[in-house]
Structures are given as structure tokens and as C-alpha cells.
Amino acid sequence: MKNWSTHKAIKNFVLHLHPLKIDARATAYNRTFGLGGIAALLTTILFVTGLLLKFEYIPSAGKAYDSILSLKNDIIFGSLLRNIHYWSAMLLVVVTFLHLIRVFYSQSIFYERRKNWLYGLLLMFLVVSSNFTGYLLPWDQLSFWAVTIMTNLLEYIPFIGETLAKLIRDGDSVGEPTLLRFYHFHTGLLPLLMVFAVTMHFWLVRKAGGIALPKIEKPKKVNTHPHLTYREAYIALIVIAVILLFSIFVDAPLLDKAKPTVSPNPSRAPWYFMGFQELLMHVHPVFGSFVIPVAVTAFFIAIPFIKYPELNTGVWFHSLKGKKITIWSALFSALFTFAFILSNDMIFKFGDRLASWPKIISTGCLPTLLYIIPVGAFLWYLKKKKTANRIELVITITTIILSAYITMMLTGIFLRGEGMQLIFLHA
């Protein structure tokens, strides 16, 4: 009788996250790919493993690295625990990003879902911030110099940059106060904010009636349990198994203990920030660390609030034409961005050729305009020749931004060698 009561309580809790009955189309795996549920699962895994890691970790510049070594070498399953935590965190960044763009491309951010889009952007920021603060905690060469690079970039933000960088680092450079501050952010403030944002996110999804679907006259309804809950359980088990197996065979990276006076060559930002690092090699720091990121963020926030003559909620890419435009835009952006990187490295070199010009113009305004003008011509072509409507143009702009960042990120990760030179040009 007790087992039946426990089963009923669990069932009621699960069903509280969903309506009792849902549209049968919502159970199709290719509708959401389970990304939201996977992100929630990974967050839970990170909370549990993070709490266990706190028993061994010492947030001190003199002892942090040694506590990681002790965890790896002296604690039974300690290395596995750290691996699970690390790879779950890396996967969470990828899954959260994919979930965000899935919601956008399936046109699920309009009308009553606008507020949830903003919470989604907030969650993306919190996930990246949590990863970034946790990145420093091993206190090895990899983490120390990655955080040094990113916090130094903040100093280029006009008016508040230096103050903001000092506030985050708790000093003029990365040191023990930075480690302690990042530790408290990573294990205290950010998890609390994530719990709040995730709770609001799920509540707003439930309030909106579940995932967005194309409107039809008589949708077929099915019971949430077992049609949806069993599928969620299968996906959860698969994700847990994959993370466990990967963590058994692949260790989380750990280099030598941090040496503030010895910089590795090349010094790299965390992989998810490599796009920013690559961007800063081609434009003035004020543009790379402030103007462009702020403009992109403002655009993403504004997307669901723009007035559109027509919307197809729940329809991927808005239309078949929108799907084709998305593919063209992704290819155009990737090829054009890579060509821009090559030409800037090999030909233009604005800072050298226009050394007498103010840097804000020669390495800021000029390269930015040389990128924006062809993109504008591409948008004009789609509007005039392909009769793209407003939402399809917004999809195009979003795709160009995402594809450009991914291209810069991959270039920074795989094609930059010593001195951050392109490896095939300086072999």
C-alpha cells in the first residue's frame, strides 16, 4: 500500500509539470528533440555532483589545484565524479543553445510565449556564466589564462569597463580573491538564480499550454502518462548512460598548476567564448566587447516584439521558403565570415595599413561596415528577388549571426596556433 502511495505521489508530481492530456503531435520526438528535458536533467546532475565535489574542493589559490589532484588520485570514484560534472556542464551549454534556437526556428516565441523567450535568453546567460565561473576553479594553466583573457576584455567596455573587470576579479588581475569570488558565484548565487529562472520557464510553458504547435481544427488528445512520460524517461536514461560512459573513458582536462607569470602559447578563452576572441582579432576592442554584443543582444530581445504581418506559430522556419532561406543564409554567413577572416589576416590588416587613422575608425568602423554592407545586400536580394517577408528576414538575420559566431568559434578552436596565427598560413 505504501509503495502504491509513493508511486501515485511521483506520478502526480510528474503530471504537475504537464497537462493531464496533450496534443498527440507533442509526443513526436522530432518536435522538440527532448532538449528542454535534457537541459533540466543536466542541471540536476550538475547540482548533485557539484554538492559532492564541495566536500573535497578547497577554494584557495594554494590548495585548489592540490584538492583536484587529491580528488582524482585519492578519492574512490573522485575522478569519475569530476568528469561527470565537467562533461555535463559542457553538454549543458550545447543543449541550452540548441534548445534556444529550436524554440526560435519553430516559431514558438510569439504572443503569450514572448516572456518565456526572455527567460530563455536569461537561462542561456546563466548557464554560460555558471560554466565560466566554474572554469577557473581547478586553478590550472588552462583555466587561469582563459579567465584572464575574458576578464581583460571587459576593460574595453566604454566608461564602466575597468570598474566592471575589477568588480568581477575583485582586483586588478586574476588572483585568489577572484577564485573565491568565482567559487561563491558558481556554488551560491548562480544556482539560486537558475532555480528561479527554470521554475518560471516551466511555469510559463505550462501556462501557454505546452509546446507550440501548428493550429488544426480537431487535434487528437492523448494521456500525458504514459505517452509522454515514458518517452521522457527513455531519453533521460540514454543521456545518463552516454554521460557515464563518456566520463569513464575521457578525463576532464587538467594542465599544470596556474602560473600567473608564465602565459601558454596560445592563450585561449573557454571554447564557447572563442568566437569573441576571434572577433577581437578583426575589430577594435570597443566594437568586439561592447558595440557588437550589445547590438546582437538587443536584437534577440526585440525579435518577438516586432510587428509581423503574418506568423505561423509552431511551423518550422515559418514556411518552406523560410527553410530554404535559412539554409542559404547559414551557408552565405559561414563562407563570407571565413573569407573575411582570411582576407583580414592576409590582405587588409587595417591596423597596419591605416596606422595614421584613429584606431576606432581603422579597426572598428571600417571592418564592421565592410562586413555589414555585403550582409545588407544579401538581405535586399532576399526581399526583392525572393519576396522574403518580415519574419523570414528576421530568421535570415538570426541565422547569419549564429552561423558567423559558430564559424569564428571553430576557427579559433581548430585553426589558430602559436601566437593565434592561422596554422595553415604559418606552418
Steps between C-alpha positions, in 0.01 A plus 500: 500500500790730586667429164176585319476833688861585409439411134186715497687796658778478238244472221310805629824701518597405142155582371513836679769598248266415212125516432316171559434475127711636218487527124626173351734697273690623807626147568692483170870503580592723206264768630735605786779236494457487877741792537316679780474182706865413433605848618296455820655156555854632449431784744390244762812289438717809541331597827549152648860449382588858592382448859712185526807675357472771765596246767850473353561828319688781679444850348852627558771588249746292699279196546239494219720318248625252762141427606418413138802266485392342829151453362640330190759282671390434857119497504320192371300598190620857556635534148177358357296747707702794369475370143122468523473854637731647236354327195142562617584871526648508149202309361257735677642796307445317171152370591381838631618667180330238283180530705502877456538485123246214477244722672584787266497304173176322593340844544419441866585844639200713409180615670475349851846342464690828470584515869630143493737592217651760732534242776666271246757769418556553873552126551753491216689783671486324838619169354799666330575704815486189715736319264735798491518538879550126540769504231745677734457268800762234405758784507714352222667675208204437271241653731713782641596647164158445344341705778780758480431552129125538541515734801760715322258538209246659732733793553429620145134566576459880490470688830438199727744242362785532748263527797303195382815294444636588845163418657489156338867423576491669841824671402720619217584146385385142545611373840378328814223756561376423145499127574302550820254734329449259208453213745218682680339602172527146367374318808264760646355790307480353149332171606235700688435719198483191277244332727283813483537538121437129430191503723361804319588347164311177568206685652468723192521197269221336696302825505528528120359148461823312432715518189386710205330301223345598166128564540261233372124463544479185712833403658517145633548492878686224684580442868830654607575183693622271351521647147736786592641406840640167376676672210650755737621218724662318205682814390616569857643149534681529165652837594615369840653191339685705236639744758608216729676305224667810360616603849647155563722513192570876457650706782416865552801712396751604765833665416780606735424720798429864412808717448404869486839593352511234228242534223434199275530549124234536378293635787140407431165599640255220593377331181155663515667844512745428219269679256548821700875450512507449123279806447743715700778405261313679219325798658579764760449373860223755560308348209586139584431516873216752509341645182444173312398284803257768624348540151456123460351463849256786439394338171435163665294664775297696244420209265163394650386861544543603136170535312457230237226498231478122530621232741485121486541397862649154535601477132871444450670792320156660447463346153670281241652813351620597846675164530683553171593854600638371832727253319619767255561744786700250705723412203542863395591608854747216558681549168497881515619507863785259429596697189498818710729336757744388230502833319550694821790276603664494157404820316324782682678524837323829566701585809830485307394650167306785660730561796454878473121472538328496840482135610127523568450572128770286336439187707146573621266681263670395176511119541151504654361684198687271259319210663157662535472635143516158323262359761261788428526428128416135568191601699393739223534218247281269709235768545487622140578188301370226729215707650601412856257645753592661832516185712706324234744792499523483881572128468769587245668756728491259793648221289778726373591600857500142629688359202759780517565439869529124455743555211716734710486261795609200292775707337633603840486146638641299211687737267694726736847395611788672675459873521138444390620475140306294246678166502484438123652842426786469744580130492 
